[in-house]
Amino acid sequence: MTGSYKYPVLIFAAVIVGYLFAPGPMGTLGASFIKEDRKTGFLSQGKDPDGIYQSDEKVGVAGADTVGEENGLVYFRSITDASKLVPTADFTYRGYILHVSSINSVSKAVTADKEVRTLSSVKCLIVGRVDQ
């Protein structure tokens, strides 16, 4: 009688492990959790919700005073830490795929052996949305 509980425990463990590691709707492990986050425009896996990304690399940070979407455009009063941002290439921000239309000014500063570039008054066209 001492070993009679072993099989139900193994079955329960197999069900839990199968649930946790089953492919999500996007075909990768845990993808269902990523999809839920994308509905709000925030990506999981530790990505900064104010981050600006090109090729999955953070290349800038949208200022707290970012103006929202209007007529197919997104306005940023500032994009900081933008030294790696390539303005001629599309980038992603909160579920949008954007392309820079105009930049009012660019400022550079060197601090602790690092060049920091800040873009001011940036107007971007919405060219798409991140796959959901």
matplotlib code that plots the C-alpha trace (Angstrom):
import matplotlib.pyplot as plt

x = [0.0, 2.9, 3.6, -0.1, 0.0, 3.0, 1.2, -1.4, 1.5, 3.4, 0.4, -0.3, 3.3, 3.3, 0.2, 1.6, 5.0, 3.1, 1.0, 4.0, 6.1, 3.5, 4.0, 1.8, -0.2, 2.9, 4.7, 7.4, 7.6, 5.7, 4.6, 1.0, 2.3, 4.1, 0.9, -1.1, 1.5, 1.4, -2.3, -1.4, 1.6, 4.1, 6.5, 7.5, 10.9, 12.2, 11.8, 11.4, 7.9, 9.4, 12.2, 12.7, 14.0, 15.7, 16.4, 15.4, 18.1, 17.2, 18.5, 16.7, 14.2, 11.1, 10.8, 8.0, 6.4, 5.7, 2.7, 0.4, -0.9, -2.6, -3.6, -1.2, 1.7, 3.4, 5.2, 8.1, 9.2, 12.5, 14.2, 17.2, 20.1, 19.7, 23.4, 22.7, 19.4, 19.5, 16.9, 16.5, 15.5, 12.1, 11.9, 9.4, 7.8, 4.8, 3.4, 4.0, 6.4, 7.5, 9.6, 11.1, 9.6, 11.4, 13.7, 13.9, 17.3, 20.0, 22.2, 25.3, 27.1, 30.0, 29.7, 31.9, 33.5, 30.0, 28.5, 24.8, 22.6, 19.2, 16.7, 14.1, 10.7, 10.6, 7.7, 7.2, 4.9, 3.1, 4.1, 2.7, 2.0, 4.0, 2.4, -0.1]
y = [0.0, 2.4, 2.8, 3.1, 6.9, 7.1, 6.9, 9.7, 12.0, 11.2, 11.8, 15.1, 16.2, 15.3, 17.4, 20.4, 20.2, 19.7, 22.8, 25.0, 24.0, 23.5, 25.7, 28.8, 30.1, 31.6, 28.2, 28.9, 28.1, 30.6, 32.6, 32.8, 35.0, 37.3, 37.6, 38.8, 41.5, 42.7, 43.5, 46.4, 47.3, 46.2, 43.4, 40.9, 39.3, 42.4, 44.9, 48.5, 49.8, 53.2, 51.6, 52.1, 49.0, 48.2, 44.6, 43.6, 45.9, 48.9, 52.0, 54.8, 55.7, 57.8, 60.7, 60.7, 63.6, 61.6, 62.8, 60.0, 58.8, 61.3, 60.9, 58.0, 59.8, 59.5, 62.5, 62.3, 65.4, 63.6, 60.4, 59.9, 57.5, 57.4, 56.9, 53.6, 54.7, 54.8, 57.4, 56.2, 52.7, 51.6, 51.0, 49.6, 51.4, 50.0, 47.8, 50.3, 50.1, 53.7, 55.6, 59.0, 61.8, 64.7, 65.6, 69.2, 69.0, 66.6, 67.1, 65.1, 64.8, 62.7, 61.3, 58.6, 57.7, 57.3, 59.5, 60.2, 61.5, 63.1, 63.8, 66.5, 67.0, 63.8, 63.2, 59.5, 57.9, 54.7, 52.2, 49.1, 47.2, 44.5, 41.1, 40.0]
z = [0.0, 0.5, -3.3, -4.4, -4.5, -6.7, -10.1, -9.4, -8.3, -11.5, -13.7, -11.9, -12.3, -16.0, -16.5, -14.7, -16.6, -19.9, -19.2, -18.3, -21.3, -24.0, -27.1, -27.1, -30.0, -31.6, -31.6, -29.0, -25.3, -23.2, -26.2, -24.8, -22.0, -24.5, -26.5, -23.5, -22.8, -26.5, -26.3, -24.0, -26.1, -23.5, -24.3, -21.6, -21.0, -19.2, -22.0, -20.9, -21.7, -22.5, -24.6, -28.3, -30.0, -33.3, -34.1, -30.5, -29.1, -26.9, -28.7, -26.8, -24.2, -24.8, -22.4, -19.8, -21.7, -24.9, -26.8, -27.9, -31.3, -33.6, -37.3, -37.8, -36.1, -32.7, -31.2, -28.8, -27.0, -26.3, -27.0, -24.6, -24.6, -28.4, -29.4, -31.1, -32.7, -36.5, -37.5, -41.1, -39.9, -38.5, -34.8, -32.3, -29.4, -27.3, -30.0, -32.9, -35.7, -36.4, -38.9, -38.1, -40.1, -38.5, -35.6, -34.4, -32.6, -31.6, -28.6, -27.5, -24.2, -23.0, -19.5, -17.9, -21.3, -22.9, -25.5, -24.8, -27.6, -27.1, -29.8, -29.3, -30.8, -32.9, -35.2, -36.4, -38.9, -37.7, -40.4, -38.7, -35.4, -33.7, -34.6, -32.1]

ax = plt.figure().add_subplot(projection="3d")
ax.plot(x, y, z, "-o")
ax.set_aspect("equal")
plt.show()
